[in-house]
């Protein structure tokens, strides 16, 4: 019997090897990957925020001006907080990307 070149499952999204949808993986890559950086002897967890995900205004702790809605920026919080990870995340701050690099 000849082989069919048509996809068998119309309407389904392609899934990666671990079962996660490939479109979700692409969205995560576009949004930016969380990483750990060390600044002045302190480890920080850093998460880039894409313009599409920047839905609020924040005050940058580096320059004390506003990070406007729709501007790509960085969110940072202590990687190891004295009172636990939840408290560290609660103390996260939104920085202009330039201000974070200069800090």
N, C-alpha and C positions, 0 to 999 in steps of 0.2 A: 504494500500500500504506500503511495507517495506521501512524502512529508508535507505538512501544512505550514506555511510561513506566517499565518495569522496568529496573533496573540490569543491564547486560550481564555484568559480572564480579562475581559473588557471591563473598563471602569475601575479596576483595582490599581492602586499605586504600587510602584516597584518597591520591594522590600530588600534591605541589605542582608548581609549574612547573619546579623544578630537579631533580625526581626524588626528593627527600627526602620521606619519609612525613610527612604533616601531624601525626600523633600525636607523632612525634619532635620536631617544631618546638614543639608545645605543651609537651612535657616540658621542653625546654630553657628556654622562657619561664618556666615554673613554678619551675625550679631557680634561675634568675637568670642574668643576662648578665654575662660578664666585662667589666671596664672598667679604665681606668687613672685613678688619682687621684694628686694631688701633696700630700704632707704634709711640711712643714718643708723644702721644696726638693728632696725626693726623690720620684721617680715610682714608684708602686706598682701592680702588677697586683692587682686585687681581684675575688674570685669569691664571690658569696653562696652559702651552702649551705642548702638547704631542710631542714626537720625530717626528711623521709623519707630524705634522703641523709646525715644526721648519725649515723653508725654506730659512732663511737668517742668516747671521752672525750679531751679535750685540755686543756692548761693555757693559759689566756689570758695572753699576755705583758703585757697592760695592767693587769690587777688580780691576777694570779697565783692565781686560783681556777679551778676546773674548768668547762669547757664540757661539760655532760652530754650523753649520748646522746639524740638526738631533739630537740635544741634548735637552732633556726635560728641561724646565725652567719656570720662572714666569714672567708675565707682570703685572706691577703695575702702577696706576695713582691715583691722589688725588680724593677721593670720592666726595668732594664738593669743586669745584674750584671757586675762587673769580670771574673769568670771564665766568663761565658757564661750563656745562658738556663737550661741544665740545672742549674747550680749555684744560680741564683736560685730555681728551682722547688724544689730540694732544701732550701732555707732557708725555705720557706713556713711561716707561722704561722697558727693558728686563734684568732680573736679573738671575744669577745662583740661583737655589733653596736654596743652602746652604747659599749663601751671603744674600738672603732675610731673612732667618731665623735668621741670626746673626745681622742684621741691627737693 
